Amino acid sequence: MINGMTYVRISLRLPFGGSPSPANFCTVSDIVTGCINDWLECNKWDESKVCSEQFVKHIPLPEPLAEDISFAQERDMCVDLPIEDNGKCDGYIDNLISVCVDIANNLQRLTAGPCTIIHAMAHAATDGETFLARYNMVPMHKCTAWSTLVNTFIVRSSTKYEGLSSVIGCLENITIMFKWGAHFLNNFRALEIKANAMKHVVKIPI
């Protein structure tokens, strides 16, 4: 209420820390993920003709492993898994991960598929009036900021609790997608407890 008048403020964006944001993000990302998987299974799709060149250019080039690294022997499963050799995409809030066996043109399709669907979901109208203005759906600024934060932390010899918490927050988001990575946060957690208790700069053990 301002000067006796009641105002209602409606946000047209979902702030990252807002409590209703994850569920709303998931509503969109689940649709995107489902469309990507349908796209990958579509044998009529020619990724060389129908592809978002605007978004694909942001995807880093693959870094293949050495040819002499062999596949490990899998263990017996307690359930039958369908054979899906075209690749699959999974999502969590605003993060997507796509995986495939590198055979035939799978790598090209797995690169083009998510970019094409996201582009289709986020395209801007040619007249500039139909859609709200927005940032590019490929958040390179987020990747750059997080990478810079982590790389800066690596070369530091000491830290405060606040700075350490920021790094851990970034890494926690990554471990949501790569569960096994959480194992390597043990030392960070121990240092976080120490920094929180001491309330001042703590030395980062090498």
C-alpha positions as CSV (number, residue, x, y, z in Angstrom):
1,M,0.0,0.0,0.0
2,I,1.4,3.4,-1.0
3,N,-0.2,6.7,0.0
4,G,-3.4,4.9,0.9
5,M,-3.6,3.0,-2.5
6,T,-3.2,-0.7,-2.8
7,Y,-1.1,-2.0,-5.6
8,V,-0.6,-5.6,-6.9
9,R,2.8,-6.3,-8.5
10,I,2.8,-9.1,-11.0
11,S,6.2,-10.4,-12.1
12,L,6.5,-11.4,-15.7
13,R,9.6,-13.4,-14.9
14,L,10.4,-16.4,-12.6
15,P,13.2,-15.3,-10.3
16,F,15.7,-18.1,-9.7
17,G,15.2,-18.0,-5.9
18,G,11.4,-17.8,-6.0
19,S,9.6,-20.6,-4.3
20,P,7.0,-21.2,-7.1
21,S,9.6,-21.0,-9.8
22,P,10.9,-24.6,-9.9
23,A,7.5,-26.1,-10.5
24,N,6.7,-23.6,-13.3
25,F,10.1,-24.2,-14.8
26,C,9.4,-27.9,-14.8
27,T,6.1,-27.4,-16.6
28,V,8.0,-26.0,-19.6
29,S,11.1,-28.1,-19.4
30,D,9.0,-31.4,-19.2
31,I,7.3,-30.3,-22.4
32,V,10.6,-29.5,-24.0
33,T,12.1,-32.9,-22.9
34,G,9.2,-34.9,-24.2
35,C,9.3,-33.1,-27.6
36,I,13.1,-33.7,-27.8
37,N,12.6,-37.5,-27.2
38,D,9.8,-37.6,-29.8
39,W,12.1,-35.7,-32.2
40,L,15.0,-38.2,-31.7
41,E,12.7,-41.1,-32.4
42,C,11.3,-39.6,-35.6
43,N,13.0,-41.4,-38.5
44,K,11.5,-38.8,-40.9
45,W,13.5,-35.9,-39.3
46,D,16.5,-34.9,-41.3
47,E,18.8,-33.0,-38.9
48,S,20.8,-31.5,-41.8
49,K,17.7,-29.7,-43.1
50,V,15.6,-29.0,-40.0
51,C,18.0,-27.6,-37.4
52,S,18.5,-24.5,-35.3
53,E,21.8,-23.2,-36.6
54,Q,21.4,-20.2,-34.2
55,F,21.6,-22.5,-31.2
56,V,23.8,-25.3,-32.4
57,K,26.7,-23.0,-32.8
58,H,26.8,-22.6,-29.0
59,I,27.4,-26.4,-28.5
60,P,31.1,-27.2,-27.8
61,L,32.7,-29.7,-30.1
62,P,32.8,-33.3,-28.8
63,E,35.9,-34.6,-27.1
64,P,36.0,-38.3,-28.0
65,L,37.8,-40.8,-25.8
66,A,40.7,-42.8,-27.0
67,E,39.8,-45.6,-29.4
68,D,41.6,-48.2,-27.2
69,I,39.3,-47.6,-24.3
70,S,36.9,-50.6,-24.4
71,F,33.4,-50.9,-23.0
72,A,33.0,-52.5,-19.6
73,Q,30.9,-55.6,-19.1
74,E,27.5,-54.7,-17.9
75,R,25.8,-56.4,-14.9
76,D,22.6,-58.3,-15.0
77,M,19.5,-56.1,-14.5
78,C,16.5,-57.0,-12.4
79,V,14.2,-55.4,-15.0
80,D,14.1,-55.5,-18.8
81,L,15.1,-52.3,-20.4
82,P,13.9,-51.3,-23.9
83,I,16.5,-50.9,-26.6
84,E,16.6,-47.2,-27.4
85,D,19.7,-46.6,-29.6
86,N,18.5,-43.2,-30.8
87,G,19.4,-41.5,-27.6
88,K,17.4,-39.9,-24.8
89,C,17.0,-36.6,-23.1
90,D,16.1,-36.0,-19.4
91,G,15.5,-32.7,-17.6
92,Y,15.5,-31.2,-14.2
93,I,14.0,-27.7,-13.8
94,D,15.9,-25.7,-16.3
95,N,18.7,-28.2,-17.0
96,L,18.7,-30.8,-19.8
97,I,21.1,-33.7,-20.4
98,S,21.0,-35.8,-23.5
99,V,22.8,-39.2,-23.9
100,C,23.2,-41.5,-26.9
101,V,25.4,-44.3,-28.2
102,D,27.8,-42.8,-30.7
103,I,26.7,-44.8,-33.8
104,A,25.5,-43.7,-37.2
105,N,24.4,-40.0,-37.0
106,N,23.3,-40.1,-33.4
107,L,25.8,-37.4,-32.3
108,Q,24.5,-34.9,-34.9
109,R,20.9,-35.7,-34.0
110,L,21.5,-35.4,-30.3
111,T,23.2,-32.0,-30.8
112,A,20.5,-30.7,-33.2
113,G,17.4,-32.1,-31.4
114,P,17.5,-30.1,-28.2
115,C,18.6,-26.9,-29.9
116,T,15.8,-27.2,-32.5
117,I,13.0,-27.8,-30.0
118,I,14.2,-25.1,-27.6
119,H,14.5,-22.7,-30.5
120,A,10.9,-23.6,-31.6
121,M,9.6,-23.0,-28.1
122,A,11.4,-19.7,-27.7
123,H,11.3,-18.1,-31.1
124,A,10.6,-14.4,-31.5
125,A,7.9,-13.0,-33.7
126,T,9.1,-11.3,-36.9
127,D,6.9,-8.3,-36.2
128,G,8.3,-8.0,-32.7
129,E,4.9,-7.6,-31.2
130,T,3.5,-11.1,-30.7
131,F,5.9,-12.3,-28.0
132,L,7.5,-10.7,-25.0
133,A,11.2,-9.7,-25.4
134,R,13.5,-12.2,-23.7
135,Y,17.1,-13.2,-23.4
136,N,18.5,-15.9,-25.6
137,M,17.3,-19.3,-24.3
138,V,20.9,-20.6,-24.4
139,P,22.3,-19.1,-21.1
140,M,25.9,-18.8,-22.0
141,H,26.3,-16.0,-19.4
142,K,25.4,-18.4,-16.6
143,C,27.9,-21.0,-17.9
144,T,30.6,-18.2,-18.1
145,A,29.8,-16.8,-14.6
146,W,29.9,-20.2,-12.9
147,S,33.0,-21.4,-14.7
148,T,34.8,-18.2,-13.7
149,L,33.7,-18.6,-10.1
150,V,34.9,-22.1,-9.9
151,N,38.2,-21.4,-11.7
152,T,38.9,-18.4,-9.5
153,F,38.3,-20.5,-6.4
154,I,40.7,-23.3,-7.5
155,V,43.7,-21.0,-7.4
156,R,42.8,-19.4,-4.0
157,S,44.5,-20.3,-0.8
158,S,41.8,-19.1,1.6
159,T,38.1,-18.3,1.5
160,K,35.2,-16.8,3.5
161,Y,32.0,-18.7,4.3
162,E,30.0,-16.7,1.8
163,G,32.3,-17.3,-1.1
164,L,32.6,-21.0,-0.3
165,S,28.8,-21.3,-0.2
166,S,28.5,-19.7,-3.7
167,V,30.9,-22.3,-5.1
168,I,29.1,-25.2,-3.4
169,G,25.8,-23.9,-4.7
170,C,27.0,-24.0,-8.2
171,L,28.5,-27.5,-7.8
172,E,25.3,-28.8,-6.2
173,N,23.4,-27.9,-9.3
174,I,25.8,-29.9,-11.3
175,T,25.5,-32.9,-9.1
176,I,21.8,-32.9,-9.6
177,M,22.5,-34.0,-13.1
178,F,25.6,-36.1,-12.3
179,K,24.8,-37.9,-9.1
180,W,28.3,-39.5,-8.7
181,G,29.8,-36.0,-8.5
182,A,28.3,-35.4,-5.1
183,H,30.9,-37.7,-3.6
184,F,33.7,-35.2,-4.4
185,L,31.9,-32.5,-2.4
186,N,32.9,-34.1,1.0
187,N,35.9,-31.8,1.4
188,F,33.9,-28.8,0.5
189,R,31.3,-29.7,3.1
190,A,34.0,-30.1,5.8
191,L,35.5,-26.8,4.9
192,E,32.0,-25.2,4.9
193,I,31.3,-26.4,8.5
194,K,34.7,-25.0,9.6
195,A,34.2,-21.6,7.9
196,N,30.7,-21.3,9.3
197,A,32.0,-22.0,12.8
198,M,35.0,-19.7,12.7
199,K,33.2,-16.7,11.0
200,H,36.3,-15.5,9.3
201,V,38.7,-16.4,6.5
202,V,39.8,-20.0,6.5
203,K,42.7,-21.7,4.8
204,I,41.9,-24.0,1.9
205,P,43.9,-27.2,2.3
206,I,45.8,-28.4,-0.7
